[in-house]
Amino acid sequence: MTTGSVTVAVDANGADLGPGEVAAGAAVAAERGVRVLLFGPAEEIGRTPAGVEVVDAPVSIAKQSNPAAAVHAHPEASIVQAARAVAAGDADALVSGGSTGAALAAGLFNIKRDRGILRPALAAPIPVPGAPVTLLDVGANVEVRAEHMVQFAFMGHALAQVVLGIERPRVALLSNGEEPGRGTPLVQEVHERLSAVPALGFVGNVEGSGLTAGVADVVVSDGFTGNVALKVMEGVSQTVMAAIRARAEATPRGRAGGLLLRPALRGFRDELDPENAGGAYLLGLRRLGVVPHGRFTRFGFSQAILLAARGASGDMVGRTHAALAQAGALRRPRGTMSETGSTLSSA
């Protein structure tokens, strides 16, 4: 399968800038050879270029407080229809810029968990210049058990190895101290379990400040902590770049210096911009999902669609599952827990 033969189902509802901005991003991806099924309000989206097929789906559940219930109650919702298209084989991957909880619930009920996966996880690239780090989970699961986080570590390791091309990924655990005994009882238990698997490349705990220090390729966290950490880093980077711009434009000397530095600063800004990455991988489903930020512009949504297309064409789900199986990291869900678990995020 080549990128040009991939179809991506895209939920156009829920984005901060509206369905039209998502549609504009879909048009850019279509120009790059990706076929897009765009689910959203046809009246707002308007005309689209060849390669983008609009499915009229004006109902959005992006703002619903209980995403699992909303998915059941609104089968006509755009995200539900998009997930069904992927499950039916009409599309190869899912992209949604609405709420994470709605995307996760729609994916779980329709695309389903992959065999042996306890909980799906969102894996996001941290924009660190020259030393990209994958952080997971960043919002799919607010509350987790130790076995979930251990599997997240294996999922992140497999992603880094088979997709990012890192031969021996280093895996760390996010905590409030580097010592093994630091952190909550959950973090301490996960540390003990990960330490018992030499093949995983576990390097121990890493503090928040160490996320950007290049000490690990993969950092594992529960979804609540990971989501907060990711958004704090993105907010700080945006604030710093805005402050540099303001200082550079404050005086004639600063403006002159800014002109000389502009090419270098533009490259630095692009490396920090989360829109370049395209969003987070939704790992653990039978088909690939990508969740971009709802505040993305058309460029970010085009990158998300292209990311999903590349992942599908490269059989990311199959290769990651094979790596997990080889590592013995696949498990059967215990008990009779609902397909969505008990703590879907609404981030």
C-alpha positions as a LaTeX table, in Angstrom:
\begin{tabular}{lrrr}
\hline
Residue & $x$ (\AA) & $y$ (\AA) & $z$ (\AA) \\
\hline
Met1 & 0.00 & 0.00 & 0.00 \\
Thr2 & 1.39 & 3.38 & $-0.99$ \\
Thr3 & 0.42 & 6.70 & 0.57 \\
Gly4 & $-1.45$ & 7.57 & $-2.61$ \\
Ser5 & $-3.72$ & 4.54 & $-2.23$ \\
Val6 & $-4.62$ & 5.30 & 1.40 \\
Thr7 & $-8.00$ & 6.66 & 2.46 \\
Val8 & $-8.23$ & 8.61 & 5.73 \\
Ala9 & $-11.54$ & 9.22 & 7.51 \\
Val10 & $-11.52$ & 12.70 & 9.06 \\
Asp11 & $-13.93$ & 14.14 & 11.63 \\
Ala12 & $-14.33$ & 17.82 & 10.72 \\
Asn13 & $-16.32$ & 18.73 & 13.83 \\
Gly14 & $-14.84$ & 19.92 & 17.11 \\
Ala15 & $-11.89$ & 21.93 & 15.79 \\
Asp16 & $-11.47$ & 25.38 & 17.32 \\
Leu17 & $-11.35$ & 27.12 & 13.93 \\
Gly18 & $-14.33$ & 25.22 & 12.58 \\
Pro19 & $-15.00$ & 22.52 & 9.97 \\
Gly20 & $-13.89$ & 24.78 & 7.14 \\
Glu21 & $-10.33$ & 24.87 & 8.49 \\
Val22 & $-10.24$ & 21.07 & 8.71 \\
Ala23 & $-11.58$ & 20.87 & 5.16 \\
Ala24 & $-8.81$ & 23.19 & 3.98 \\
Gly25 & $-6.26$ & 20.88 & 5.58 \\
Ala26 & $-7.91$ & 17.88 & 3.91 \\
Ala27 & $-7.56$ & 19.65 & 0.56 \\
Val28 & $-3.82$ & 20.06 & 1.12 \\
Ala29 & $-3.48$ & 16.35 & 1.98 \\
Ala30 & $-5.50$ & 15.43 & $-1.11$ \\
Glu31 & $-3.07$ & 17.41 & $-3.25$ \\
Arg32 & $-0.34$ & 15.14 & $-1.82$ \\
Gly33 & $-2.22$ & 12.05 & $-3.02$ \\
Val34 & $-4.25$ & 11.04 & 0.05 \\
Arg35 & $-7.94$ & 10.29 & $-0.43$ \\
Val36 & $-10.02$ & 11.84 & 2.36 \\
Leu37 & $-13.50$ & 10.98 & 3.60 \\
Leu38 & $-14.53$ & 14.15 & 5.43 \\
Phe39 & $-17.37$ & 13.82 & 7.94 \\
Gly40 & $-18.96$ & 17.12 & 8.95 \\
Pro41 & $-21.60$ & 19.72 & 8.11 \\
Ala42 & $-21.65$ & 19.88 & 4.31 \\
Glu43 & $-23.21$ & 23.36 & 4.38 \\
Glu44 & $-20.27$ & 24.79 & 6.33 \\
Ile45 & $-17.60$ & 22.86 & 4.45 \\
Gly46 & $-18.75$ & 23.88 & 0.98 \\
Arg47 & $-17.01$ & 22.73 & $-2.19$ \\
Thr48 & $-13.94$ & 20.54 & $-1.93$ \\
Pro49 & $-11.32$ & 19.51 & $-4.49$ \\
Ala50 & $-10.91$ & 16.11 & $-6.07$ \\
Gly51 & $-9.75$ & 13.57 & $-3.56$ \\
Val52 & $-11.96$ & 14.87 & $-0.75$ \\
Glu53 & $-15.41$ & 13.32 & $-0.38$ \\
Val54 & $-17.73$ & 15.06 & 2.06 \\
Val55 & $-20.18$ & 12.97 & 4.08 \\
Asp56 & $-22.82$ & 15.26 & 5.55 \\
Ala57 & $-22.63$ & 14.75 & 9.33 \\
Pro58 & $-23.53$ & 17.96 & 11.17 \\
Val59 & $-23.91$ & 16.38 & 14.62 \\
Ser60 & $-20.89$ & 16.86 & 16.89 \\
Ile61 & $-20.28$ & 15.24 & 20.28 \\
Ala62 & $-16.90$ & 16.91 & 20.82 \\
Lys63 & $-18.16$ & 18.90 & 23.82 \\
Gln64 & $-20.09$ & 16.10 & 25.52 \\
Ser65 & $-18.98$ & 15.43 & 29.11 \\
Asn66 & $-19.59$ & 11.66 & 28.82 \\
Pro67 & $-18.09$ & 10.57 & 25.50 \\
Ala68 & $-18.97$ & 6.88 & 25.81 \\
Ala69 & $-22.63$ & 7.66 & 26.43 \\
Ala70 & $-22.61$ & 10.25 & 23.64 \\
Val71 & $-21.24$ & 7.71 & 21.14 \\
His72 & $-24.07$ & 5.31 & 22.02 \\
Ala73 & $-26.72$ & 8.04 & 21.95 \\
His74 & $-25.64$ & 9.68 & 18.68 \\
Pro75 & $-24.73$ & 7.08 & 16.04 \\
Glu76 & $-25.17$ & 9.84 & 13.44 \\
Ala77 & $-22.37$ & 11.96 & 14.98 \\
Ser78 & $-19.46$ & 12.78 & 12.68 \\
Ile79 & $-16.80$ & 11.01 & 14.76 \\
Val80 & $-18.94$ & 7.87 & 15.04 \\
Gln81 & $-19.55$ & 7.76 & 11.30 \\
Ala82 & $-15.83$ & 8.30 & 10.63 \\
Ala83 & $-14.88$ & 5.46 & 12.99 \\
Arg84 & $-17.46$ & 3.18 & 11.38 \\
Ala85 & $-15.96$ & 3.90 & 7.97 \\
Val86 & $-12.57$ & 2.76 & 9.22 \\
Ala87 & $-14.05$ & $-0.34$ & 10.86 \\
Ala88 & $-15.87$ & $-1.25$ & 7.64 \\
Gly89 & $-12.70$ & $-0.92$ & 5.57 \\
Asp90 & $-13.89$ & 2.15 & 3.67 \\
Ala91 & $-10.95$ & 4.04 & 5.18 \\
Asp92 & $-7.53$ & 2.95 & 6.44 \\
Ala93 & $-7.04$ & 5.38 & 9.33 \\
Leu94 & $-8.94$ & 7.85 & 11.51 \\
Val95 & $-8.19$ & 11.52 & 12.24 \\
Ser96 & $-10.20$ & 13.63 & 14.68 \\
Gly97 & $-9.51$ & 17.13 & 15.98 \\
Gly98 & $-12.41$ & 17.02 & 18.41 \\
Ser99 & $-12.20$ & 15.71 & 21.96 \\
Thr100 & $-9.84$ & 12.85 & 22.72 \\
Gly101 & $-12.56$ & 11.10 & 24.70 \\
Ala102 & $-15.01$ & 11.10 & 21.80 \\
Ala103 & $-12.37$ & 9.81 & 19.37 \\
Leu104 & $-11.32$ & 7.09 & 21.80 \\
Ala105 & $-14.88$ & 5.98 & 22.56 \\
Ala106 & $-15.87$ & 5.93 & 18.89 \\
Gly107 & $-12.72$ & 3.99 & 18.07 \\
Leu108 & $-13.20$ & 1.45 & 20.84 \\
Phe109 & $-16.85$ & 0.78 & 20.05 \\
Asn110 & $-16.33$ & 0.53 & 16.30 \\
Ile111 & $-12.72$ & $-0.13$ & 15.31 \\
Lys112 & $-12.15$ & $-2.13$ & 18.54 \\
Arg113 & $-9.03$ & $-2.78$ & 20.58 \\
Asp114 & $-6.28$ & $-4.78$ & 18.93 \\
Arg115 & $-5.77$ & $-8.31$ & 20.22 \\
Gly116 & $-3.96$ & $-8.42$ & 23.54 \\
Ile117 & $-4.15$ & $-4.68$ & 24.23 \\
Leu118 & $-5.47$ & $-3.75$ & 27.66 \\
Arg119 & $-5.92$ & $-0.02$ & 27.06 \\
Pro120 & $-5.21$ & 2.18 & 24.02 \\
Ala121 & $-2.79$ & 5.04 & 24.60 \\
Leu122 & $-2.03$ & 8.38 & 22.99 \\
Ala123 & 1.62 & 8.69 & 22.02 \\
Ala124 & 2.76 & 12.24 & 21.29 \\
Pro125 & 6.10 & 13.44 & 19.95 \\
Ile126 & 7.63 & 16.06 & 22.25 \\
Pro127 & 9.04 & 18.90 & 20.13 \\
Val128 & 12.65 & 18.77 & 21.30 \\
Pro129 & 15.11 & 20.09 & 18.70 \\
Gly130 & 17.42 & 17.33 & 17.54 \\
Ala131 & 16.23 & 14.81 & 20.14 \\
Pro132 & 12.56 & 13.87 & 19.67 \\
Val133 & 10.93 & 12.12 & 22.61 \\
Thr134 & 7.71 & 10.12 & 22.56 \\
Leu135 & 5.47 & 10.62 & 25.60 \\
Leu136 & 2.60 & 8.25 & 26.33 \\
Asp137 & $-0.08$ & 8.25 & 27.55 \\
Val138 & $-1.03$ & 11.90 & 26.98 \\
Gly139 & $-4.77$ & 11.76 & 27.47 \\
Ala140 & $-6.49$ & 8.51 & 26.57 \\
Asn141 & $-6.65$ & 7.19 & 30.15 \\
Val142 & $-7.02$ & 9.37 & 33.22 \\
Glu143 & $-6.74$ & 6.48 & 35.67 \\
Val144 & $-4.69$ & 3.35 & 35.03 \\
Arg145 & $-3.31$ & 0.25 & 36.72 \\
Ala146 & 0.31 & $-0.78$ & 36.77 \\
Glu147 & $-0.17$ & $-3.40$ & 34.06 \\
His148 & $-1.57$ & $-0.72$ & 31.75 \\
Met149 & 1.50 & 1.49 & 32.14 \\
Val150 & 3.82 & $-1.47$ & 31.66 \\
Gln151 & 2.10 & $-2.20$ & 28.36 \\
Phe152 & 2.34 & 1.51 & 27.43 \\
Ala153 & 6.10 & 1.15 & 27.86 \\
Phe154 & 6.17 & $-1.79$ & 25.45 \\
Met155 & 3.90 & 0.04 & 22.99 \\
Gly156 & 6.15 & 3.11 & 23.06 \\
His157 & 9.25 & 0.94 & 22.68 \\
Ala158 & 7.73 & $-0.83$ & 19.67 \\
Leu159 & 6.65 & 2.47 & 18.10 \\
Ala160 & 10.13 & 3.96 & 18.49 \\
Gln161 & 11.75 & 0.84 & 17.09 \\
Val162 & 9.59 & $-0.06$ & 14.09 \\
Val163 & 8.29 & 3.38 & 13.07 \\
Leu164 & 10.88 & 5.90 & 14.23 \\
Gly165 & 13.84 & 3.63 & 13.44 \\
Ile166 & 15.52 & 3.74 & 16.86 \\
Glu167 & 17.35 & 0.42 & 17.17 \\
Arg168 & 17.54 & 0.36 & 20.98 \\
Pro169 & 14.98 & 2.80 & 22.39 \\
Arg170 & 15.56 & 4.03 & 25.94 \\
Val171 & 12.41 & 3.96 & 28.05 \\
Ala172 & 11.89 & 6.10 & 31.15 \\
Leu173 & 9.09 & 6.59 & 33.68 \\
Leu174 & 7.83 & 10.10 & 34.47 \\
Ser175 & 8.07 & 10.80 & 38.20 \\
Asn176 & 8.88 & 13.54 & 40.70 \\
Gly177 & 12.38 & 12.26 & 41.31 \\
Glu178 & 14.98 & 10.05 & 39.67 \\
Glu179 & 15.34 & 7.64 & 42.60 \\
Pro180 & 13.47 & 4.30 & 42.30 \\
Gly181 & 11.52 & 4.98 & 45.49 \\
Arg182 & 10.09 & 8.32 & 44.33 \\
Gly183 & 6.58 & 8.85 & 43.02 \\
Thr184 & 3.16 & 7.52 & 43.91 \\
Pro185 & 2.67 & 3.86 & 44.88 \\
Leu186 & 1.54 & 3.26 & 41.28 \\
Val187 & 4.72 & 4.79 & 39.84 \\
Gln188 & 6.86 & 2.79 & 42.27 \\
Glu189 & 5.13 & $-0.46$ & 41.26 \\
Val190 & 5.55 & 0.31 & 37.56 \\
His191 & 9.23 & 1.12 & 38.14 \\
Glu192 & 9.73 & $-2.25$ & 39.80 \\
Arg193 & 8.03 & $-4.10$ & 36.95 \\
Leu194 & 9.88 & $-2.26$ & 34.19 \\
Ser195 & 13.21 & $-2.81$ & 35.93 \\
Ala196 & 12.61 & $-6.56$ & 35.66 \\
Val197 & 12.61 & $-6.46$ & 31.82 \\
Pro198 & 16.20 & $-5.87$ & 30.61 \\
Ala199 & 15.22 & $-6.05$ & 26.92 \\
Leu200 & 12.97 & $-3.01$ & 27.32 \\
Gly201 & 15.90 & $-0.60$ & 27.72 \\
Phe202 & 14.47 & 0.90 & 30.90 \\
Val203 & 16.67 & 3.75 & 32.19 \\
Gly204 & 14.66 & 4.55 & 35.32 \\
Asn205 & 12.69 & 7.58 & 36.42 \\
Val206 & 12.86 & 10.96 & 34.73 \\
Glu207 & 11.61 & 14.23 & 36.20 \\
Gly208 & 9.58 & 16.75 & 34.26 \\
Ser209 & 12.70 & 18.78 & 33.52 \\
Gly210 & 14.32 & 15.66 & 32.10 \\
Leu211 & 11.69 & 15.20 & 29.42 \\
Thr212 & 13.62 & 17.53 & 27.15 \\
Ala213 & 17.12 & 16.49 & 28.24 \\
Gly214 & 17.50 & 13.60 & 25.80 \\
Val215 & 17.98 & 10.93 & 28.47 \\
Ala216 & 15.20 & 8.75 & 27.01 \\
Asp217 & 13.51 & 8.13 & 23.67 \\
Val218 & 10.20 & 7.07 & 25.25 \\
Val219 & 8.70 & 8.38 & 28.49 \\
Val220 & 5.75 & 6.59 & 30.12 \\
Ser221 & 3.04 & 8.21 & 32.21 \\
Asp222 & $-0.62$ & 7.90 & 33.09 \\
Gly223 & $-2.87$ & 9.92 & 30.78 \\
Phe224 & $-3.66$ & 12.68 & 33.26 \\
Thr225 & $-0.05$ & 13.48 & 34.14 \\
Gly226 & 1.13 & 13.06 & 30.56 \\
Asn227 & $-1.54$ & 15.38 & 29.21 \\
Val228 & $-0.70$ & 18.10 & 31.74 \\
Ala229 & 3.04 & 17.76 & 31.08 \\
Leu230 & 2.56 & 17.99 & 27.31 \\
Lys231 & 0.37 & 21.08 & 27.47 \\
Val232 & 2.68 & 22.83 & 29.94 \\
Met233 & 5.64 & 22.29 & 27.60 \\
Glu234 & 3.71 & 23.51 & 24.58 \\
Gly235 & 2.52 & 26.58 & 26.47 \\
Val236 & 6.01 & 27.44 & 27.67 \\
Ser237 & 7.51 & 27.08 & 24.18 \\
Gln238 & 4.82 & 29.33 & 22.69 \\
Thr239 & 5.31 & 31.93 & 25.42 \\
Val240 & 9.08 & 31.94 & 24.96 \\
Met241 & 8.82 & 32.34 & 21.18 \\
Ala242 & 6.29 & 35.17 & 21.57 \\
Ala243 & 8.54 & 36.90 & 24.13 \\
Ile244 & 11.56 & 36.66 & 21.81 \\
Arg245 & 9.52 & 38.13 & 18.97 \\
Ala246 & 8.23 & 40.97 & 21.17 \\
Arg247 & 11.71 & 41.86 & 22.41 \\
Ala248 & 13.14 & 41.75 & 18.91 \\
Glu249 & 10.48 & 44.14 & 17.63 \\
Ala250 & 10.67 & 46.56 & 20.58 \\
Thr251 & 13.65 & 48.64 & 19.37 \\
Pro252 & 15.29 & 49.55 & 16.02 \\
Arg253 & 18.41 & 47.62 & 17.04 \\
Gly254 & 16.30 & 44.63 & 17.98 \\
Arg255 & 14.45 & 44.72 & 14.66 \\
Ala256 & 17.75 & 44.87 & 12.77 \\
Gly257 & 19.12 & 41.94 & 14.74 \\
Gly258 & 15.86 & 40.10 & 14.26 \\
Leu259 & 16.22 & 40.34 & 10.49 \\
Leu260 & 19.63 & 38.70 & 10.70 \\
Leu261 & 18.37 & 35.95 & 13.02 \\
Arg262 & 15.07 & 35.39 & 11.25 \\
Pro263 & 16.11 & 32.32 & 9.17 \\
Ala264 & 17.61 & 30.55 & 12.20 \\
Leu265 & 14.71 & 31.48 & 14.48 \\
Arg266 & 12.17 & 30.37 & 11.88 \\
Gly267 & 13.78 & 26.94 & 11.76 \\
Phe268 & 13.85 & 26.78 & 15.56 \\
Arg269 & 10.20 & 27.83 & 15.73 \\
Asp270 & 9.23 & 25.14 & 13.23 \\
Glu271 & 10.99 & 22.48 & 15.29 \\
Leu272 & 8.99 & 23.50 & 18.36 \\
Asp273 & 5.67 & 23.86 & 16.54 \\
Pro274 & 3.39 & 20.90 & 17.40 \\
Glu275 & 1.55 & 21.38 & 14.10 \\
Asn276 & 4.60 & 20.06 & 12.25 \\
Ala277 & 4.31 & 16.73 & 14.08 \\
Gly278 & 0.66 & 16.35 & 13.09 \\
Gly279 & $-0.66$ & 15.16 & 16.44 \\
Ala280 & $-0.57$ & 12.09 & 18.64 \\
Tyr281 & $-0.83$ & 8.46 & 17.57 \\
Leu282 & $-3.81$ & 6.62 & 19.05 \\
Leu283 & $-2.19$ & 3.23 & 19.66 \\
Gly284 & $-3.91$ & $-0.03$ & 20.55 \\
Leu285 & $-6.80$ & $-0.10$ & 18.06 \\
Arg286 & $-7.09$ & $-2.48$ & 15.10 \\
Arg287 & $-6.56$ & 0.48 & 12.77 \\
Leu288 & $-4.46$ & 3.59 & 13.23 \\
Gly289 & $-5.85$ & 6.77 & 14.73 \\
Val290 & $-4.25$ & 10.23 & 14.87 \\
Val291 & $-5.49$ & 12.95 & 17.23 \\
Pro292 & $-4.33$ & 16.48 & 16.36 \\
His293 & $-4.92$ & 19.48 & 18.63 \\
Gly294 & $-8.31$ & 21.06 & 18.15 \\
Arg295 & $-6.63$ & 24.46 & 17.87 \\
Phe296 & $-4.55$ & 23.44 & 14.83 \\
Thr297 & $-4.74$ & 25.43 & 11.62 \\
Arg298 & $-5.23$ & 23.87 & 8.19 \\
Phe299 & $-1.49$ & 23.15 & 8.06 \\
Gly300 & $-1.64$ & 21.10 & 11.25 \\
Phe301 & $-4.67$ & 19.15 & 10.04 \\
Ser302 & $-2.99$ & 18.43 & 6.72 \\
Gln303 & 0.03 & 17.14 & 8.63 \\
Ala304 & $-2.23$ & 14.94 & 10.79 \\
Ile305 & $-3.87$ & 13.42 & 7.72 \\
Leu306 & $-0.52$ & 12.83 & 6.05 \\
Leu307 & 0.82 & 11.29 & 9.28 \\
Ala308 & $-2.14$ & 8.90 & 9.38 \\
Ala309 & $-1.66$ & 8.02 & 5.71 \\
Arg310 & 2.05 & 7.28 & 6.19 \\
Gly311 & 1.30 & 5.15 & 9.23 \\
Ala312 & $-1.35$ & 3.17 & 7.40 \\
Ser313 & 0.76 & 2.67 & 4.28 \\
Gly314 & 3.65 & 1.47 & 6.44 \\
Asp315 & 1.40 & $-0.99$ & 8.34 \\
Met316 & 2.23 & 0.71 & 11.61 \\
Val317 & $-0.47$ & $-1.17$ & 13.52 \\
Gly318 & 0.63 & $-4.58$ & 12.23 \\
Arg319 & 4.33 & $-3.92$ & 12.77 \\
Thr320 & 3.79 & $-2.56$ & 16.27 \\
His321 & 1.55 & $-5.51$ & 17.18 \\
Ala322 & 4.21 & $-7.93$ & 15.89 \\
Ala323 & 6.87 & $-6.23$ & 18.02 \\
Leu324 & 4.63 & $-6.45$ & 21.08 \\
Ala325 & 3.97 & $-10.14$ & 20.41 \\
Gln326 & 7.68 & $-10.84$ & 20.02 \\
Ala327 & 8.33 & $-9.12$ & 23.34 \\
Gly328 & 5.57 & $-11.10$ & 25.04 \\
Ala329 & 3.78 & $-7.86$ & 25.94 \\
Leu330 & 0.26 & $-8.77$ & 24.78 \\
Arg331 & $-2.30$ & $-9.65$ & 27.43 \\
Arg332 & $-5.93$ & $-10.58$ & 27.69 \\
Pro333 & $-8.18$ & $-8.00$ & 29.36 \\
Arg334 & $-9.09$ & $-9.10$ & 32.87 \\
Gly335 & $-12.61$ & $-9.44$ & 34.22 \\
Thr336 & $-15.63$ & $-7.97$ & 32.48 \\
Met337 & $-14.55$ & $-4.34$ & 32.14 \\
Ser338 & $-16.43$ & $-2.33$ & 29.57 \\
Glu339 & $-14.77$ & $-2.01$ & 26.17 \\
Thr340 & $-13.99$ & 1.61 & 26.96 \\
Gly341 & $-12.69$ & 1.03 & 30.48 \\
Ser342 & $-13.93$ & 3.33 & 33.22 \\
Thr343 & $-12.03$ & 6.56 & 32.75 \\
Leu344 & $-12.31$ & 7.90 & 29.21 \\
Ser345 & $-10.62$ & 11.25 & 28.89 \\
Ser346 & $-12.51$ & 14.29 & 27.67 \\
Ala347 & $-9.30$ & 16.24 & 26.99 \\
\hline
\end{tabular}
